[in-house]
Amino acid sequence: MARNNAELVTQLNVTQHFPLDSLLRYCSSNISGFPHPPTHFVVSQFGHGQSNPTYLLEVGSHGSVLKRYVLRKKPPGKLLASAHAVDREFQVLQALGAHTDVPVPKVFCLCNDPSVIGTAFYIMEYLEGRIFIDPKLPGVAPEKRRAIYRGTAKALASLHSANVDSIGLGNYGRRNDYCKRQIERWAKQYVASTSEGKPASNPKMFALIDWLRHQIPPEDSSGATGGLVHGDFRIDNLVFHPTEDRVIGILDWELSTLGNQMCDVAYSCLPYIADIGLDKIQEGMERAGLPKGIPSLPEYLADYCSLSGRKWPVAEWKFYIAFSFFRAASIYAGVYNRWVKGNASGGERARYTEVLANGLIDVAWEFIERKSVLPQHPPSDAHTRDYSKELVNGNDIQGLPTQGKFVPSQKVLALRNKLIKFMEEHIYPMENEFSKLAQSESRWTVHPAEEKLKELAKKEGLWNLWIPLDSAARAKNLIFDGSNNGLSSDANDLLLGAGLTNLEYGYLCEIMGRSVWAPQVFNCGAPDTGNMEVLLRYGNKEQLHKWLIPLLQGEIRSGFAMTEPSVASSDATNIECSIKRQGDSYIINGTKWWTSGAMDPRCRILIVMGKTDFNAAKHKQQSMILVDVQTPGVRIKRPLTVFGFDDAPHGHAEVTFENVRVPAKNIILGEGRGFEIAQYFDTVFGKYLASSPIILDEPNFECKLSFKVDAFIIVSIYSTIIRGRLGPGRLHHCMRLIGAAERGMHLMVQRAVSRRTFGKLIAQHGSFLSDMAKCRIELERTRLLVLEAADQLDRHGNKKARGILAMAKVAAPNMALKVLDMAMQVHGAAGVSSDTVLAHLWATARTLRIADGPDEVHLGTIAKLELQRAKL
């Protein structure tokens, strides 16, 4: 429950604390509008807080309105060096109040003459408002709690945005090496406070000091996070408006200076980790349970990062939190020392600060020993959205439209939130581990954590989300006798997905695309999705039971063998692999390459494209057949690399088939129906008018164009068989590329706000800002194009949607390449290394300009439809 400021005071006998006449004379002379002569003068002390004694002055005279002021002074007695500098408090409050919009009380006067009331003091305005003593906000409505924490983050971001040089605080402290200096300062203070054994020194504190000295982040010495630091920023040092959920005053500036602002951020987050009571330390809200409406620590931190333009501090967070606990422990030790000497401003409450100091030291060590303390990325894209507004360009804070055509349903939003949370808690933290294994001598093995994550994804209902409604319906009838799942009673373990449309899946597939490791964890990765879709639509009951169910369960993986090294395989009529019938078997001979997934130790089944009749009509020669990789004659010859990446353990293999005998029942749909399954389109159009057309036959593009610029444009394209095999699968790569580009944008911004070139942050260079803005424009319009393609696919089917599908396939990889290239450029040499995911994401995007159908093929489709529309 909020407390009004006036409720936090205790009335005093003023003569026991101040020379009354001297104080009144000083106020009358130095405060404009001070009631004179005062006939009413009441002094009360604020009991909340343990630092500089703070008092409420209520003054009135005959016929005048009662006025309130706040006096803040140094404590009496012998004090630790550099502590309780009220003159610095006055200086910073005066500068912020006069030159910025940072919410602070107005200051009236500073008195350094101890003869007035015994110590230095200053007087400021009294703010009528609410102070929330308990960060759990008891008695506050859930929606108000969220707004209060957002207001807290906004106030901190406002404070940190102050340009200290322009407001006269450029010499208020040193901006670099702040943590290094603070560690030494508070270590010295702790030694001084415990030198007489009251409190007794704690050996764990000295071990903590040593750990901190060796973990100082590089940004501390560079000053990248330097600026004005409050030093004691927490919710109970804020005054909120009496009725509105916004901060009107930031109080208690005793520890303010210039330095590393992330220390303020971490300190404000301590209630999530530890509940510091009057006499003991308990578990914080993070583990004890968040009251409804209060954001999680990552959500609050994301609010701040979004508002301040800060990078996500995942690498440094453990240090900053441990540092905050260390400093708080040193402060409490000092308070206890003052209590023993009889000059602690908190009175008897200071009795327990020795216990609190030691408790905080223990909490710091517990936090240090945690394996993970933050998700790898901010939740719900907070880093790219301005939380100060409910809408940003028509989108909500998650980057989703809130009105118009592409508003996701509540069902999709719930799945998306679960997916984002899963990525943050499980995928991103494991990326380095997956990558290390993929680059080791054991790279063709599966990380044990992957299988555990797959089981967790099933339990979370995030399994097989890609499956189209119509495909699921056919499978229900064939293998589950019409039920949604004949293999499990767990409602969340639905093998046939969540019943999503292509548009609905697009919102989720994008999130998976942010990590190269994510799709397979949710059983949503290529080539398995395309192969499963072939079986879902065209497999018979026996094939579904033998191969589809294990694939749906994630027990095995698969490969698609079509491309051949000796021919341009985008024109599938060139394929030379033979599939010859002998009795109740087929004999397969040929060589395939770029058979993605075949290197995976879990790969058990290949769908092979070959010719069953070399003399049939050109598009009736090809068939698809299921081949068990353990069949004699199947040889995984070698892994292939994509720009140096072998994508272990998944891999892209060259595979030879030498007299491979498989049962005739393994043929899919029947002989000569391979093109039908693949929905291959031989798009020949226009009228041949040119006597000598120009021929472009580029092996890199694997397509053949015949054209001449004349009164009519003549184009003949032998199109590719899309790697997704079918309509919905055709769009999955585009969806994932949107996510890859978002990952690139995030890393780009993080780098730009933390690295300096030529005396300023990269984010402050005009050329970067222009390029970044262009990237965002490209990304947003491509996302809309992909969503539109998915929507048309749902409403009109593959054939009618083929034009916009082709547009998406051209736009998505080219956009992703532009964004990722920019991100790599901002990272410099690191961008092209394996130290970030950028190079791998870029290589994948570039490959898809071929693997998902050459641009030239898709452009030809688009052009043909344009000409048809014009009726040329």
N, C-alpha and C positions, 0 to 999 in steps of 0.2 A: 504494500500500500504506500502511496506517496505521502510524504510529510511536508506540510507547509513550512517554510523557513522559520517562521515564528515559533513553531512547535519544537524546535531543536535547541531552544535556549533555556537557561536557568538564571533567574534573577539573582543579583548579587548586591551586597552592601558595597557601593562604589568606593567608599573611603578606604576599604581594605585592599583595593586593587589600584586605584588611581588617585593622585592628588586632584580632587574635583575642580577646584578653582583654576589650577594651571591648565587642565585639559580644556575647560570651557573657554578660557581666554585664547588659547591657541586656535580652537575651532572657529571662534568668532572672527578672528583675524585672518584666517586662511581658507575658510569655506564660504564661497559666495552664497548668500541666501540663508545662512545659518540663523535660526531664530534668536533674536536678541531683544531684550534680555530674556534668557530662558527661565521659565517658571516651572517647567516640567522636565525632569532629566532622569531617565531610567537606564541602567546598564545591565545587560544580560550577557552571559557567556554561552557561545555555541559549544555544546558538549561533543558534537560529532567531529572527529578528526583528532590526530595525535601530534600535530606539528606546531606551527605558530599559533598562540592563543588568539582567538577571534571573538569579537564582542559586537553585540547589537546595541546601538545608541538610539534611544527614543527621546526626541527633544521637541519641546513646544513652548510657546509664549502666549500671553493673553491675546485672544482674537485670531490666532494663527492656527493653521492645520498642523497636526502632529507630523513631524518629519523623522525618518529613520535613516541611519547611516551604519556602516560596518567599519569597525576599527580592527586592524590586524597588527600584532606587535611581536617582537622577539620575546621568547621566554626569559624569565629572570635567571640569575645564577651563572655559573661557569658552563660554557657551551663548547661543543666540538667545533674545531676550526672549519670555516667556510659554511657552516650550517645556519639556517634561519635568516638568510639575507633578505630582509623585507624591502630593502632599497632596490634589489633586482626585480622583485615581484612588482613593485610600483613601476619600474622602468618598462617592463614588458607589457603590462596592462595599459599604460599610458600610450605606448606606441601602437598597440593593436586597436585600442579604442578610437584613436584619432585618425588612423590611416587605413583600416581594413574593415571588412564585414565579419570578422571573427567575433562570435558572441562573447563579450566580456563585460563586467561591470565598469562603469565610469569611475575613475579615480579623481579625488579632489586635492589631496596634499600628502606630502611625505615629510616626516619629522625625524631627523637624525640626532636631535638634541636629547640626550638621556635625562636632562633635568626636568623635562616636561612631565613625563609619567614613569620615568625610570629606565626605559629602553626605547630604541627606535620603533617607529610605528608609521602606518599610513591609514588614510580614511578613504573609503569608496562608497558608492551608492549601494543601497539595499535593494535587492531584486525580489519582487513579490512573485513567487512561483512555487514549484514542487521539486522536492529532492527525493529520489528513490534510493533509500538506504540499502535495500536488499536487491541484488541483481536478478533474483528470481521473480521480481515484481509480483508478489502476492497481492490478491485483491484487484488486479488489473485485468481487464478483458483481453482474451487472446489476440484479437486484431490490434488492440492498442499496444500490446507488448511488442509485436513486430514493428509497429511504427516508432516506438520509443527506441528500439535498438537501431533502427535505420537512422533516426535522428542523431543518435550517439555517433554512428559511423560518419554521418555527414558533418557533424561538428568537428570531429578529429581530422577529417579530410580538409575542412576549411582552415583549421589551425595550421596544418602542414602545407597549405598552399600559399601562406604568407611570404611575400618577397622581403626577406629581412634586410636586404641592402637598401631597398627603397623606403623603408619605414624607420631607418636609423638604428637597426639592431645588427648591423653587419659585424660589429665587434662584440656581440653579446656572448660569444664563445667560439671555440674552434669546431669546424664542421667535420673534419676528418679525425680518425682514430678515437672516436667518441667512446666506443665500448672498451677499447684498450685502456683509456684513461679512467673510465668509470669503474672498471674492475679493480684498478689499483686504488682508486679513491675509497670505494666501499670496503675493500679488503683492509685498508688502513683504518677506516672508521670502525670496522668490526674488531680489529685488534685493540683499538683504543677503548671501545665499549666493554671488552671482556678482560682487559688487562688486570682488573682488580678482582676477577672471579665472579662478578655480578653483572651479567650472567656469566656462567662458565663457558669457556670456548669449546667449540664442537669440532673434532678432527675431520668430520665429513665436510665441514665448511671449507677447510683448507684444501681438501681434495677437489671440491667443486671449483674453487678459485683456480686451481691448476688446470682443470679440464677446460674451463672457460678461456683461459689464456691461450690454449692451443687450438681453439675452435672459432676464433674470431673470423667472421666472413670477410672476404676481400673488399666488398662494397663499403665496409666500415673505414678502411684506410684510404680508399679512393674518394670518399665523400659523396658517392653516387646517391646515397639515401640521406644526405645531410640537409639540415634546415632547422627550423624552430622546433624544439622538443619541450613538451609540457613537463614530463618527468613523473607525473602522478595521475595520469589520465585514467579515470574510471567513472562509472555511472553515478556514483554518489558524490562526485565532485562537479556535477552538472546541475544547473537550475533549469528546469523545464517551464515553459509557459504555463500559467494557471489552468488553461483549458485545452490548449493545443499541444500536440506531441512534437514540439520542436524545442531545441535548446536556446535559451536566452542568455545564459551565462556560464562560462567555464571558470571554476574557482581553483584556489590553492596552487599558486604558481611558484611555490618555494623552490622546487627542484628544476625549474625551467632553465634552458640554456640552448645553445646550438649544438647539433650533433645528429646521431643516427635516429631518424624518426621511426624506424621499425621497432625500436624499443618501446615507444609509446603504444604502438599497435599491439604488441605482445602483452604488455602490461594490462591493457584494457580487456584482454581475453582470459586473464587468470581465473575469473569465476567459473569458466567452463571446466577448468582442470582441478581447482581446489576451492573448497568453501571455507573461507577464513572466518571463523566465528570469534566470539569474545574470548573463549578460553581453549579452543581446540581447532584442529584442521580436519575437515571431512572431504569426502569425494565431491568434486565439482559437478556442475550440471551435465557435463559430457557423459559421465558414467552413472551418476545418481538418477538421471532422467530429466530431460528438458521439459519445463512447464510448457503447456500448449501455447503456441504462438511465438515463443522465443526462437529465433533462428538458431540453427546449429553453428558451431564455431566456424566451419568452412563457409557457411552462408554469410555470417556477419563479416568475416574477413573478406569475402568476395565483394560485399557491399562497399567496404572501405577501398579495396583495390580498384573497383570500378569508378568510384567517385574521385579518387586521387590520381588515377592513371598509373598505379603501382603494378609491378610485375607480381606474379603469384610466388610467395616466398617459401616454396616447399623445401628447397635445399637448406635454407638457413633457419627454419622455424624452430628446430630443436634448440639451437643456440639461444635465440631470442627469448624463448620461454624460460629456459634454465637461467639465463641472465636476469630475467625479471624476478624470479623466485629468490635468487641470490641477493639481489639488491634489497628486496622486501625483507629478507631475513636479517640483513645488516641493519636496516632501519628499525625493525622491531627490537633488535639487540640494543640499539641506542636508546629507544624509548624506555626499555626496561632499566637501563643504566640510569636514565634521568629519574625514573620512578623511585629507584633505590635512594637517589640523592634528594628526592622530594620536589623536583621541579618539572614533572611530566604534565603536560596540559590536559591529558585525558583522565586525570584523577585515578581512582581505584581500578578502572578498566585496564590501566597499564600494567597491573599486577601480573597478568597472564601472558605478557608479550614475550617472555623468555620461552615459554612453551610453544608459542606461535612461531618464533624464529627457528627453533629446532625442527618443528613440523614442516616448515617450508623447505628446509634443507633436504629433508627426506623426500618430499614431493618432487623436488628438482631432480633428484637422482632417479626416482621412479620414472619420470618423464624421459630422461636421457636414455634409459634402458629400453624404452618402447621401440618396437621394430619400425612402426610407421606412425607418424604424428599428424600428417596432412595428406589428403588426396593429391595426386600428381597435378591435377588441374582444378580450377575453381568450379563449383557446382553450377549447373544450369547456364553456362556461358556468361556468368556474371562479368567476366573480364572484358567482354565485348559490348556490354550494354550499360546504359546510364540508369541506375536504379532511382535516381532522383525524379524520374518521370515514369508514370505508369505505362506510357506508350512511347515507343521510339520509331518514328516513320511507320506507324501503323502496326508495329510488332510489339509483343510483350517482352518482358525481361529475358525470356528464353530464346528470343529471336524468332518466335512464331507469330503468324498473323492473328490478330484478335477480331478481325472482321473482314468480310469479303469472301472470296471463293475458297481459299485454302485454309480454313479454320479447322484444326484437328478436333476430333471428338474427345470427350472426357476419357473414354477408353484408351485412346491413343496417347493422350497426355499422361495418363497414369503409367502406361507401359514405358513411355519415353523417360519419365522421371525415374522409374525403377532402373532403366537401362543406363542412364547417366550416372546414377548412384553406383551401380555395379561397376561401370568403367572406372570411376574415381577410386573406389575402394579395392578393386581387385585386378583390373587390367593394367592401368597405368603404373601402379607400383611394381608390377611384375615384368614390365617391358625390358628392363635392363637384364634381368635374369634370363628371360627367353632369348635375348640377343646374345648374351654370353655363351649360352649353350649352342646357338646357331653358328657361332664362329669358332667353336672348339673342335677337337678331334672327334667328339661324340655328337656332332651336329645332326647326324641322321637318326637320332633317337628323339623321343618325345619327352618333354619336361614333365615330371610327375604332377606338377601343379596344374598343368593344363587339363588333365582328366578330372582333377578335383573341382576346377572351376566349371567344367561342363556339367558336372552333377549339381553344382550350386545354381547354375543358370536354369537347369530343368526345374529345380524347386522354386525358383523365383518366377516361373512362368515366362521365361525369356528364351524359349527353345523353339526352333523351326518357325520363327516368325515370318519367314519369307513365303510360306506355302500359300498359293492362291486359293480362293474359295472353291472354284470349280474343280481344281485338281484334288483338293481335299475331299470333295463330295464323291468323286469317282473311287478314291481309295477306301473311303468308308464302306461303300457298297461291296467292293471286291474282297477286302481283307478283314474288315471289322464288322461285317454284316450290318452296316448302317449306323453303328455306334461311333462315337468320337474317338474312343480309345479302348481297344480290347485288351490292352496289355498292362494297364495300371489303374488303380483306383484313386490315385492322387489327382485331384482336379487340376492342379497346376502342371502336371507332367503330361501335357497333351502333345502326342507325337505329331499331330497334324496341324500344329500351330495355333494361332489365336483367332483365326477366321478374319484375316485382314485383307483389305483391297490393296492393290498396288500403290495407290496414293497413300494409304495409311502406313504401309510398310516403308514408304520413302522417308517419312519422318524418323524412323528408327534405323534404317540402313545407313543414313547419313552419320548417325552417332557412331555406329560400328566402324565406319570408314576412317575415323580419326586415329585408329591404331592398326598397323598391319597384322597384329596378332589377334584382334578381337573377333572377326567374323567366324572363325572356326570354333571359338569357345561357345558361340550360340548356335552352332550347326547351320550357319548362314553363309558359309564361304564357298567360293568357286574352287574347283569345278563341281563340287558335290551338289550344289543347289541345282545346276543345270542338268546333271545326270539324274538326280532324284526326280526332277520335273519330267524328264523323258519317261521314266518308269511310271510316275504317277499318271501320266496321260496315255501312254501307249503300251506299258508293260502288261503282261497277262498275270493271272492270279498267282501262278507258280513263281514267276519272276519277282513279283512283288514280295511274296513271302520269303524267298531265298535271299534277295539282295536289297530290296527297298527297306524292309523293316530294320535290318542291322544298320543301314545308312541313316534312317530316321532316328534310331536310338543313339547314333554317334559311336557305335561299336567298331565300325570299319570306315575306311575312306575310299575314294574312287579317283579315276582319271578318265580323260576324254582323248582318244588317240585318233586324230584326223590329219594334221599337218605332216607332210613328208619332205625330207631334205632335198630330194632330187627334182621336185616339180613345184610350180607356183600353186600352192594348195588353196589359195583363196578362190581359185576357179576349181571347184570340187570335181569337175569333169576330168581334171588332170590326174586324179589320184590313181596310183598304180598298185596299191595293196590289193591282193586277190583273196576272195572268200569263196572257195569252191566246195560244192556239195558232193559228199561221198557217203551214200547210204543215209544213215541217221546222224551224220556228223557234217561239220564244215571244216575244211582245212585252210588255214590262214597263213599267207606268206607276204612279207613286206617289212618296210622300215618306217617308223614314225618318229617324229621328234616334237619337242615342245609339248610333251604329254604331261601337263601340270598335275601334280599330286602323285605321280607314279613312284617318286623316290620315298614317299612317306612309308614308314614301316607298317602302318595300319592299312595301307592301300591293298584291297583285296579284289577289286573288280575294275575292269576297263570297258568303256564303250568304244568299240573300234569301228571306224568308217572305212569301208572298202568296197570293191566291186565284186558282185556275184555273177554278173553277166556282161562281159566286155562287148557283146554284140547287140545288146538291147538299145532302145532309144537313149539318147545322151543322159537324160535325167531319170532313167529307170535302171541304170547300171549299178547304182550305189545302194548299199544296205548298211544297217547298224547291227552289231552283234555284241553280246556280253561275253567277256573273256576273263576267266579267273586268272589272276597274275601268277598263280602257282602251277598253272598248266605247263607241262613240258613243252619246250620250244620258245617260251616267252623269256626274253632276256632284257633286263634293264641295263643298257649298255653304259650310260654315263649321265651325269647331271650337266645341265647347261646353265650358263650364267646370264643374267640380265644386267648389263652395265656393271658387271663384277659381282652382283648378288646372286647366290645360288638358292636363296629362299629356303634354306634348310629349316626344318626337316621335310617341308612340303615338296619343294623341288620341281624342276622341269626336266624331264628325262628324254633321252633318245632310247627308243625301244625297238628291238627286232623281234619279228615273228617268223619262226622257221618251222614249217610243217606243224603248226599248232592245231591240234584237233579238239574241237569243242562240240557239245551236243547240238543238234539241229534246233532243238527247242530254245536255244539261246538267242535265235534271231529275233529282233524286235519288230513287231507288226507284220513282218513278212519280207520276202526278197524284193529288192528294187524300190523300197519305200524309204530309203535314207533321206532323200530330199524332202519328202513329205513330212517326215519327223522333224527335220531341221527347219522346215518352212523356208526353204531356199527360194530365192527370187532371182530368176534370170531376167534382168530388166533391160530389154532391148526396145528402144523406142526411137521415134523420129523417122524420117524418110531419107534413104541413102541417095544423096544427090551428087556427092563429090566423087570425082573420078579417081583421085589419089589422096585419100584421107591421111592425116598425120597419125601415126601410131605411137603411142606411149606405152612401153612395156617395161615397167620398173620392178625388179625383183624385190626391192625394199618395201614397195607398196603392195606387191602381190595383187595387182589388178590390171586390167587392160582397158585403155580408153582409145576410142577411135572417134576423131572429131575433126570438123573443119568449120572455121568461122565463115559463114555465108548467109544467104537470106534465111536459111534454116540452120539450126545447130543440130548436128547429128552426133548422138552419143550411144555407144554400145558398151555396156558394162557387164562383165561377169562378176557377180557379187560374191561376197564371202558368206560362209556359214557362220553365223554369229556364235561366239563362244558360249553364250547363255543357252543356245539351242532354240529357245522359244521366246515369245514376246516378253513376259515379265522378267525373265532372266536377262534379257537384252538391256534392261534399264538399271540393274543392280550396280554395275560398275559406275554408272553416272552418279547414282545416289551416294556411293561410297566416296567418289571423288569430291563431292561437295564437303563431306566430312574431313577429307584429307586437306582441302584448302582451308577450312576453318582451323584445323590444327596448325597449319602454316601461318595463318594470320595471328593466332594466339602467340606462337613462338616469336614471330616477328615483332610484335608489340612488346612482349616481355624483354626482348633484347634491346629494343630501342629506348625503353625507359630506364635501362640499367647500365648502358654503356655510353661513354663519352668519347667524342672525337672533336678535335680542334676547339677544346674548351667548353663544349656544351654537349648535352645528351643528344644522341642520334634523333630522338623524338622531337628535338627542337630545331632540326634542320628543315627548311622549307621544302627541299627536294624530296626528302623522305615523306613528309606529310602529304605531298601531292601524289606520290606513287602509292602510298598506303590507301589513300582515299579511292584511287582508281581501282585498286585491287578489291576493295569492298564493293564498289559498284559492279564490277565484273562478277563477283561471287553471288551477289544478291539476284542479279538478273538471270544468271545461270540456274540458280536454285529454283526460281519461278518457272523457268523453261522445263526443268526436269519434273517439277510437280505437275505442270500442265500435261507433259507427256504421259505421266503415270495416270492422270485423271482420264485422258483420252483413251488410254489402253483399257481402263476399267469400263468406260462407257461405250466405246465403239469397237474394241477389239484390235488385234494386231494389224490387220490389213489397212483399215482406215487410219490407224495411228502411225503408220510407218513413216510418214513425212516428219512429224514432230519427234519421233524416236530418233530419226537420222540427225535432226538438228541437235538434239540433246547429246548425241554421241560425238558430234563434232565440237560442240561448245564446251562440254564438261572437261575433257582432258586438256584442251587448250587453255581454259581458264585456270585449271589447277596448276598447270605448268607455269603460267605467269605468276600466280601468287607464290608458289613454292620457290620459284627462281628469285623473286624479290626477297623472300624470307632468307634464302641462302645468302644472298648478297649482303643483307644486314648482318648476318652472322660471320661474314668474312670466311676465313679458312675453315672455321669450325663448321660452316654450313655444308661444305662438300665432304666432310669427314663422317665417320661412323659414330661420332660423339653425340649427334642429334639424329632424329628420325627423318630429317628433311631430305637427305640424299636418297634414302630408300623410298620415301613417298614420291619424290620426283621421278625416280626410275620407273616406278609402277605406273605413274600417270603417262609418262612418255611411251611406255610399252603398249598401253591401251589404245594409242592411236593406230596401232597395227592389230593387236590381239582382239580388240573389240570391233574389228572391221576398219579398214583403211579410211582415212578422211575422204579420199577421192571417191570411194564407193558411196559413202553417205551423201556427199555433195552431189553426186550424180542422181541419187534418188530424189533429193530435194529439188534439183533442177528439173527433172522429168515431171514431177508433180506441178511445178510452177508453169511449165509449158502446157501441160494438159489443162490447167486452170485457165490459161489464156487462149486455149483451143487453137494453138498454132499447128 
